[in-house]
Amino acid sequence: MAYRPSPSAAGSSLPPLSRPQLAEARRVRAVELFEDGVSNAEIARAVGVCSESVRRWRRV
C-alpha cells in the first residue's frame, strides 16, 4: 500500500503537496512505522519507496 494523503485532505481547498512536502510526509510516516517495529520491506511498500531508502532513513 503506497502512501496516500488522508481522505479528508482530498476534499479540502488546500493545494496539493509539493514534491519536497510529499517526500517529507513519507519520511515522517516511515518514522512512525519504525517506532511501531515494522520491517524495512513493509515500510517501503507502505510509503511507496525502495527498501534502500528506508534503510538510509533508519540509519539517519
Summary of the structure (lengths in Angstrom):
residues: 60
radius of gyration: 12.2
end to end distance: 23.9
largest distance: 36.7
contacts: 125
relative contact order: 0.17
helix: 63%
strand: 0%
